[in-house]
Amino acid sequence: MITNIRTDKISPHPDNPRKDLGDLSELAESIKVNGILQNLTVVPYLGEVTGQPIDGLYRVVIGHRRLAAAKLAGLTEVPCAISNMNFHKQLSTMLLENMQRNDLTIWEQAQGFQMMLNFGDTVEDISTQTGLSETTVRRRVKLLDLDKDKFKKSVERGATLQEYAELDKIKDIKTKNSVLEKIGTPDFKWALQRAIDTEKNNINKALIIKELEKFAAQVESSNGLQYVASYSTALQQAIVAPVDVNTVEYFYYINSSGYVYLYKKSEANKSTAADPAWLTQQRERDEQRAALNEISKRAYKLRCEFIKTVPNTTAKKNMSTILEYLLLEILYNGSGTDYEELVDFLDIEIDEDDEDDEEQNFNKVKEIVAAQPERHLLVTAYLMLDSAHATYYGWDNRHEDNKELNTVYDFLEKLGYEASKEEQSLRDGTHELYIREDEAV
């Protein structure tokens, strides 16, 4: 039964998942001209003390925007269907109604799911009601662990569901919130990969220290000690104890960037050399080099990942660009690639151990290539252009322009790639790790 109820007797539901009703001006103008074409659904307003219905007062469950727009349009009454659904049902109804209209942000969805869980629904129940997978429901709820303000700002920047899903690759919540600030910007992929690399490096550092502690003690300074070895936390390295550990004292030192050094007590009758200031400078240069190598590898990894995700439709649209760069590379450098490189790059599963299946494997690759020829021509062009060893610095850690790498970035940017600020600083020579012209080597 539909009943006209005065608008001043109806209040918004305080637990409506949708907090922002958006611009109501257009809807208000439509209501002025055509009236309310679809009734609202309301429930009796319950007193906070008594918990009993207050005669004549209601809360809206379905139609929050219509109610607000009707008030804006000057209507004094709106058509309503009065329901006696319980609070749990009210909540699920508002959540599903807004989701069907795509009116909820991801954050609002997550809050709605959590409230349903609080009222006893299971992830399976929510999945059944919403049509979303259980994995999606869990991921939405997990987003509530993130910083609320940073999350809202990322939504305003137009962040995608895939970008939020990428955050699951990071374990530490503080790091997640830091990377969250980059979602929706060209620096997101870089910040994400750096966070992943850092967590991996921390694991490697813990393993290095665990092995060193078997025969060496940690020190706060390397003064007066003789250098033995250094270990980059970016790599998994086998650490073998020196043969003289039973007769010589060994120490390890961790610098501010996480680089680990092994030292031993200096031999009394042997000069340890060179000027300590020079040794310190050389160590710093080695650390800079290691850091530059690491971020260059990260940049290459990001370029590769971009190419791997370019769909065939995008490759088709950019065929003239792909052919231009492919032909220029062939003409100028005469470089080429083969199907094994393509297989390795795209992780195509073939039986590499069985020589008898070589022809069968090749035919399989041919079928894959034939299915999306434009995309695989793009991949082939990229493999010919780019190299994991390409850098913008020389042996002395000074910036050096690299025309081949410039060509790679020009090519990728025409396909939609957005270089991060750190990649740009590597390219233009402003990165803080570069040795400046006024610095001695």
C-alpha positions as CSV (number, residue, x, y, z in Angstrom):
1,M,0.0,0.0,0.0
2,I,1.3,3.4,-1.0
3,T,0.8,6.3,1.5
4,N,1.7,10.0,1.1
5,I,3.8,11.1,4.0
6,R,5.0,14.6,4.8
7,T,8.7,15.1,4.0
8,D,9.3,16.7,7.4
9,K,8.2,13.4,9.0
10,I,10.8,11.3,7.2
11,S,14.5,11.3,8.1
12,P,17.5,9.8,6.3
13,H,18.6,6.4,7.6
14,P,21.8,7.0,9.7
15,D,23.3,3.7,8.6
16,N,22.8,4.2,4.9
17,P,26.0,2.9,3.3
18,R,25.9,5.8,0.8
19,K,27.1,8.9,2.6
20,D,27.4,11.3,-0.4
21,L,24.2,11.7,-2.3
22,G,25.9,13.6,-5.1
23,D,24.4,16.6,-7.1
24,L,20.7,16.7,-6.6
25,S,19.8,19.7,-8.7
26,E,18.9,17.8,-11.9
27,L,16.8,15.3,-10.0
28,A,15.1,18.1,-8.1
29,E,14.2,19.9,-11.4
30,S,12.8,16.6,-12.8
31,I,10.6,16.1,-9.7
32,K,9.3,19.7,-10.0
33,V,8.1,18.9,-13.5
34,N,7.1,15.3,-13.3
35,G,6.7,14.6,-9.6
36,I,8.0,11.4,-7.8
37,L,7.7,8.6,-10.3
38,Q,8.8,5.8,-7.9
39,N,7.7,5.6,-4.3
40,L,10.1,5.5,-1.3
41,T,10.4,2.6,1.1
42,V,10.3,3.7,4.8
43,V,10.2,2.1,8.2
44,P,8.8,3.4,11.5
45,Y,11.1,5.6,13.5
46,L,12.1,3.9,16.7
47,G,12.7,6.0,19.9
48,E,16.3,5.8,21.2
49,V,15.1,5.2,24.7
50,T,12.0,3.1,24.4
51,G,12.9,1.3,21.1
52,Q,9.3,1.7,20.2
53,P,7.8,3.3,17.0
54,I,7.1,7.1,17.4
55,D,3.7,7.7,15.8
56,G,4.0,9.5,12.5
57,L,7.7,9.5,12.2
58,Y,9.7,7.4,9.6
59,R,13.2,6.6,8.3
60,V,13.8,6.1,4.6
61,V,15.4,2.8,3.6
62,I,15.1,3.1,-0.2
63,G,15.0,6.5,-1.8
64,H,17.4,8.8,0.0
65,R,18.2,10.8,-3.1
66,R,14.5,11.1,-4.0
67,L,13.7,12.4,-0.5
68,A,16.5,14.9,-0.5
69,A,15.7,16.1,-4.0
70,A,11.9,16.3,-3.2
71,K,12.7,18.6,-0.2
72,L,15.0,20.7,-2.5
73,A,12.1,20.9,-5.0
74,G,9.8,22.1,-2.3
75,L,7.5,19.1,-2.1
76,T,5.8,18.7,1.2
77,E,4.7,15.1,0.7
78,V,6.1,12.0,-1.0
79,P,4.6,8.6,-1.8
80,C,5.9,5.8,0.5
81,A,5.6,2.1,1.1
82,I,5.8,1.5,4.8
83,S,7.7,-1.6,5.8
84,N,8.3,-3.3,9.2
85,M,11.6,-5.0,8.1
86,N,14.1,-5.5,11.0
87,F,17.3,-3.5,11.2
88,H,19.4,-6.3,9.7
89,K,17.1,-6.4,6.7
90,Q,17.1,-2.6,6.5
91,L,20.9,-2.6,6.3
92,S,21.1,-5.4,3.6
93,T,18.4,-3.7,1.6
94,M,20.1,-0.4,1.5
95,L,23.4,-2.0,0.7
96,L,22.1,-4.1,-2.2
97,E,19.9,-1.3,-3.6
98,N,22.8,1.1,-3.8
99,M,25.1,-1.5,-5.2
100,Q,22.6,-2.4,-8.0
101,R,22.7,1.3,-9.0
102,N,26.5,1.5,-8.7
103,D,26.0,4.3,-6.2
104,L,28.5,3.1,-3.6
105,T,32.2,3.8,-3.5
106,I,34.5,0.8,-2.8
107,W,35.0,2.1,0.8
108,E,31.2,2.4,1.4
109,Q,30.8,-1.2,0.1
110,A,33.5,-2.4,2.5
111,Q,31.7,-0.6,5.4
112,G,28.4,-2.1,4.4
113,F,29.9,-5.6,4.2
114,Q,31.5,-5.2,7.6
115,M,28.2,-4.2,9.2
116,M,26.5,-7.2,7.7
117,L,29.3,-9.4,9.1
118,N,28.7,-7.8,12.5
119,F,25.1,-8.8,12.3
120,G,25.9,-12.4,11.8
121,D,26.1,-12.8,8.0
122,T,28.9,-14.9,6.6
123,V,31.1,-14.0,3.7
124,E,29.2,-16.7,1.8
125,D,25.9,-15.1,2.7
126,I,27.1,-11.7,1.4
127,S,28.5,-13.3,-1.7
128,T,25.1,-14.9,-2.5
129,Q,23.2,-11.7,-1.9
130,T,25.5,-9.4,-3.9
131,G,26.6,-11.7,-6.7
132,L,30.2,-10.9,-5.9
133,S,32.7,-13.7,-5.3
134,E,33.7,-14.5,-1.7
135,T,37.3,-13.4,-2.6
136,T,36.0,-10.0,-3.6
137,V,33.9,-9.6,-0.4
138,R,37.0,-10.5,1.7
139,R,39.2,-8.0,-0.2
140,R,36.6,-5.2,0.2
141,V,36.4,-5.8,4.0
142,K,40.2,-6.0,4.2
143,L,40.3,-2.4,2.8
144,L,38.9,-1.2,6.1
145,D,42.4,-1.8,7.6
146,L,43.7,1.1,5.4
147,D,43.9,4.7,6.5
148,K,40.4,6.1,6.0
149,D,41.4,9.6,4.8
150,K,44.1,8.3,2.4
151,F,41.6,5.8,1.0
152,K,39.0,8.5,0.4
153,K,41.5,10.7,-1.4
154,S,42.6,7.7,-3.6
155,V,38.9,7.2,-4.6
156,E,38.7,10.8,-5.6
157,R,41.8,10.3,-7.8
158,G,39.9,7.6,-9.7
159,A,41.7,4.6,-8.3
160,T,40.7,1.2,-9.8
161,L,39.7,-2.0,-8.2
162,Q,42.8,-3.6,-9.7
163,E,45.1,-1.0,-8.0
164,Y,43.5,-1.8,-4.6
165,A,44.0,-5.5,-5.2
166,E,47.7,-4.9,-6.0
167,L,48.1,-3.6,-2.4
168,D,47.7,-7.2,-1.2
169,K,51.2,-7.8,-2.5
170,I,52.4,-5.7,0.5
171,K,52.3,-7.2,4.0
172,D,53.0,-4.3,6.3
173,I,50.0,-2.1,6.9
174,K,52.1,1.1,7.3
175,T,53.8,0.5,4.0
176,K,50.4,-0.2,2.4
177,N,49.1,3.2,3.6
178,S,52.2,4.9,2.2
179,V,51.7,3.3,-1.2
180,L,48.0,4.1,-1.0
181,E,48.9,7.8,-1.3
182,K,50.3,7.0,-4.8
183,I,47.2,5.1,-6.1
184,G,45.7,6.9,-9.0
185,T,49.0,8.6,-9.9
186,P,51.8,7.7,-12.4
187,D,54.0,6.9,-9.4
188,F,51.8,4.1,-8.0
189,K,53.5,1.2,-9.9
190,W,56.9,2.4,-8.9
191,A,55.9,2.9,-5.2
192,L,54.3,-0.6,-5.2
193,Q,57.3,-2.3,-6.7
194,R,59.7,-0.5,-4.4
195,A,57.6,-1.6,-1.4
196,I,57.6,-5.2,-2.6
197,D,61.4,-5.0,-3.2
198,T,61.9,-3.5,0.2
199,E,60.0,-6.3,2.0
200,K,61.9,-8.8,0.0
201,N,65.2,-7.1,0.9
202,N,64.3,-7.1,4.6
203,I,63.8,-10.8,4.4
204,N,67.2,-11.3,2.7
205,K,68.9,-9.0,5.2
206,A,67.5,-11.1,8.1
207,L,68.8,-14.2,6.4
208,I,72.2,-12.6,5.9
209,I,72.4,-11.5,9.5
210,K,71.3,-14.9,10.7
211,E,74.2,-16.6,8.9
212,L,76.8,-13.9,9.9
213,E,75.8,-14.2,13.6
214,K,77.1,-17.8,13.5
215,F,80.7,-16.5,13.5
216,A,80.6,-12.6,13.7
217,A,79.4,-10.0,16.2
218,Q,77.6,-6.8,15.2
219,V,79.4,-3.5,15.6
220,E,78.3,0.1,15.3
221,S,81.5,1.3,13.6
222,S,84.0,-0.3,11.3
223,N,86.9,1.9,12.4
224,G,90.1,-0.1,12.9
225,L,88.7,-3.2,11.2
226,Q,89.8,-4.9,8.0
227,Y,87.2,-5.2,5.2
228,V,86.4,-8.7,4.1
229,A,83.1,-8.8,2.1
230,S,79.9,-6.9,1.5
231,Y,76.3,-8.2,0.9
232,S,73.5,-6.6,-1.0
233,T,70.1,-7.2,0.6
234,A,68.6,-7.1,-2.9
235,L,70.2,-10.5,-3.6
236,Q,69.9,-13.9,-2.0
237,Q,73.5,-14.9,-1.3
238,A,75.2,-18.0,0.1
239,I,77.4,-17.0,3.0
240,V,80.3,-19.3,3.8
241,A,82.1,-18.9,7.0
242,P,85.9,-18.1,6.6
243,V,88.3,-20.9,7.3
244,D,89.9,-19.0,10.1
245,V,86.9,-18.1,12.2
246,N,88.3,-20.1,15.1
247,T,91.4,-18.0,15.3
248,V,90.3,-14.6,14.0
249,E,87.5,-12.3,15.3
250,Y,84.9,-11.3,12.7
251,F,82.3,-8.5,12.8
252,Y,79.5,-7.3,10.7
253,Y,78.2,-3.8,10.2
254,I,74.9,-2.6,8.8
255,N,74.8,0.9,7.2
256,S,71.8,3.2,7.0
257,S,70.7,1.9,3.7
258,G,70.7,-1.7,4.9
259,Y,73.9,-2.8,3.2
260,V,75.8,-5.4,5.3
261,Y,79.5,-5.5,5.6
262,L,81.8,-8.2,7.0
263,Y,85.0,-7.2,8.7
264,K,87.7,-8.9,10.8
265,K,90.2,-7.6,13.4
266,S,93.2,-6.0,11.7
267,E,96.4,-8.0,11.8
268,A,98.9,-6.1,14.0
269,N,101.8,-6.6,11.6
270,K,100.0,-5.7,8.5
271,S,99.0,-2.3,7.3
272,T,95.4,-2.0,6.5
273,A,96.1,0.3,3.9
274,A,94.7,2.9,2.3
275,D,93.4,6.2,3.7
276,P,90.3,5.6,5.8
277,A,88.6,8.6,4.2
278,W,89.2,7.1,0.7
279,L,87.9,3.7,1.8
280,T,84.8,5.3,3.2
281,Q,84.3,7.2,-0.1
282,Q,84.7,4.1,-2.1
283,R,82.3,2.2,0.1
284,E,79.7,5.0,-0.4
285,R,80.2,4.8,-4.2
286,D,79.7,1.1,-4.1
287,E,76.5,1.6,-2.2
288,Q,75.3,4.2,-4.6
289,R,76.1,1.8,-7.5
290,A,74.2,-1.0,-5.9
291,A,71.2,1.3,-5.3
292,L,71.3,2.6,-8.9
293,N,71.4,-0.9,-10.2
294,E,68.4,-1.9,-8.0
295,I,66.2,1.0,-9.2
296,S,67.3,0.4,-12.8
297,K,66.2,-3.2,-12.5
298,R,62.9,-2.0,-11.0
299,A,62.4,0.4,-13.9
300,Y,63.0,-2.4,-16.4
301,K,60.6,-4.7,-14.5
302,L,57.9,-2.0,-14.7
303,R,58.4,-1.5,-18.4
304,C,58.1,-5.3,-19.0
305,E,55.0,-5.5,-16.9
306,F,53.4,-2.7,-18.9
307,I,54.0,-4.5,-22.2
308,K,52.7,-7.8,-20.8
309,T,49.4,-6.1,-19.9
310,V,48.8,-4.3,-23.2
311,P,45.7,-6.0,-24.8
312,N,45.5,-6.9,-28.5
313,T,43.0,-4.2,-29.1
314,T,45.4,-1.5,-28.0
315,A,48.2,-3.1,-30.1
316,K,45.8,-2.9,-33.1
317,K,45.2,0.8,-32.6
318,N,48.9,1.5,-32.3
319,M,50.1,-0.7,-35.2
320,S,51.7,2.2,-37.1
321,T,53.7,3.1,-34.0
322,I,54.8,-0.5,-33.4
323,L,55.8,-0.9,-37.1
324,E,57.7,2.4,-37.0
325,Y,59.9,1.5,-34.1
326,L,60.3,-2.1,-35.1
327,L,61.5,-1.2,-38.6
328,L,63.8,1.5,-37.3
329,E,65.4,-0.9,-34.9
330,I,66.0,-3.4,-37.7
331,L,67.4,-0.8,-40.0
332,Y,69.7,0.9,-37.6
333,N,70.8,-2.0,-35.4
334,G,69.9,-5.1,-37.3
335,S,68.8,-6.7,-34.1
336,G,66.4,-9.6,-33.8
337,T,64.7,-11.9,-31.5
338,D,63.5,-15.5,-31.6
339,Y,60.5,-17.4,-30.3
340,E,62.4,-18.7,-27.2
341,E,62.7,-15.1,-26.0
342,L,59.0,-14.6,-26.6
343,V,58.2,-17.8,-24.7
344,D,60.4,-16.8,-21.8
345,F,59.0,-13.2,-21.7
346,L,55.4,-14.2,-21.7
347,D,55.8,-17.3,-19.5
348,I,54.3,-19.5,-22.2
349,E,54.3,-23.1,-20.9
350,I,56.2,-25.5,-23.1
351,D,58.1,-28.7,-22.5
352,E,61.7,-27.5,-22.8
353,D,63.2,-30.8,-21.6
354,D,61.8,-33.0,-24.3
355,E,63.7,-32.5,-27.6
356,D,61.2,-34.6,-29.4
357,D,58.5,-32.1,-28.7
358,E,60.5,-29.1,-30.1
359,E,58.3,-29.0,-33.2
360,Q,55.2,-29.4,-31.2
361,N,56.3,-26.6,-28.9
362,F,57.0,-24.3,-31.8
363,N,53.6,-25.1,-33.3
364,K,52.0,-24.2,-30.0
365,V,53.7,-20.8,-30.0
366,K,52.7,-20.3,-33.6
367,E,49.0,-20.8,-32.6
368,I,49.3,-18.4,-29.7
369,V,50.9,-15.8,-31.9
370,A,48.3,-16.3,-34.7
371,A,45.5,-15.7,-32.2
372,Q,46.8,-12.2,-31.3
373,P,49.3,-11.2,-34.0
374,E,49.3,-7.5,-33.2
375,R,50.0,-8.0,-29.5
376,H,52.9,-10.4,-30.2
377,L,54.3,-8.1,-32.8
378,L,54.3,-5.4,-30.0
379,V,56.1,-7.8,-27.6
380,T,58.6,-8.7,-30.3
381,A,59.3,-5.0,-31.0
382,Y,59.8,-4.3,-27.3
383,L,62.2,-7.3,-26.9
384,M,64.3,-5.9,-29.7
385,L,64.3,-2.3,-28.2
386,D,64.8,-2.8,-24.5
387,S,67.4,-4.5,-22.3
388,A,67.7,-5.3,-18.6
389,H,71.2,-3.9,-18.7
390,A,70.2,-0.5,-20.1
391,T,71.0,2.4,-17.7
392,Y,71.4,6.1,-17.6
393,Y,74.7,6.1,-15.7
394,G,78.3,5.0,-16.4
395,W,81.0,3.2,-14.4
396,D,81.5,6.3,-12.1
397,N,77.8,6.7,-11.2
398,R,77.5,9.9,-13.3
399,H,74.5,10.4,-15.5
400,E,74.9,9.5,-19.1
401,D,72.3,10.0,-21.8
402,N,71.2,6.7,-23.4
403,K,69.6,7.2,-26.8
404,E,68.5,3.6,-27.0
405,L,66.7,3.8,-23.6
406,N,65.2,7.1,-24.6
407,T,63.7,5.4,-27.6
408,V,62.2,2.7,-25.4
409,Y,60.5,5.3,-23.2
410,D,59.3,7.3,-26.2
411,F,57.8,4.1,-27.6
412,L,56.1,3.1,-24.4
413,E,54.7,6.5,-23.8
414,K,53.0,6.5,-27.2
415,L,51.3,3.3,-26.0
416,G,50.1,5.0,-22.8
417,Y,52.9,4.3,-20.4
418,E,53.4,6.9,-17.6
419,A,56.9,7.1,-16.3
420,S,57.2,7.6,-12.5
421,K,59.0,10.7,-11.1
422,E,62.0,8.5,-10.2
423,E,62.2,7.1,-13.7
424,Q,62.1,10.7,-15.0
425,S,64.9,11.8,-12.7
426,L,67.0,8.8,-13.8
427,R,66.5,9.9,-17.4
428,D,67.1,13.6,-17.0
429,G,70.1,13.3,-14.6
430,T,68.5,14.8,-11.5
431,H,68.4,11.6,-9.4
432,E,69.9,12.1,-6.0
433,L,72.1,9.0,-6.4
434,Y,74.1,10.4,-9.3
435,I,77.6,11.7,-8.7
436,R,77.7,15.4,-9.6
437,E,80.3,17.1,-11.7
438,D,81.8,18.9,-8.7
439,E,82.2,15.6,-6.7
440,A,85.5,13.6,-6.8
441,V,85.4,10.0,-7.7
